[in-house]
Amino acid sequence: MAKLNLQPTLPGRKPTHRLYRVLGDGKTAIWTPIGAAWPNKDGLGFSLQCDAIPLHGRLVLRAITDREDAEAA
């Protein structure tokens, strides 16, 4: 999956999670990055930045891992 940097980053903070729209199931599923999330300072929730709002499929919020960063390079 390609890393898209469509969302404005908060000063000095990188998002910890990426938001995807997923169509289909299993290995044939199509994952489209549509936003990002940052944990709130109190640790009880997240601030979301959505670059698109899908009408179909499901939303998946995943922690950003080193693997995703390496694939984007």
KAZI-V99608 format. One record per pair of residues at least 4 apart in sequence whose C-alpha atoms are under 6 Angstrom apart, sorted by the first residue. I is the first residue (numbers start at 1). J is the second residue. Records with the same first field share a line. If there is no record, write none. Layout:
# KAZI-V99608
I=J ; J
This chain:
# KAZI-V99608
2=72
3=72
15=37 ; 38
16=38 ; 63 ; 64
17=36 ; 37 ; 62 ; 63 ; 64
18=35 ; 36 ; 61 ; 62
19=33 ; 34 ; 35 ; 36 ; 60 ; 61
20=32 ; 33 ; 34 ; 59 ; 60
21=31 ; 32 ; 58 ; 59
22=30 ; 31 ; 57 ; 58
23=29 ; 30 ; 57
24=29
25=29
34=50 ; 51 ; 52
35=49 ; 50 ; 51
36=48 ; 49
37=47 ; 48
38=46 ; 47
39=45 ; 46
40=45 ; 46
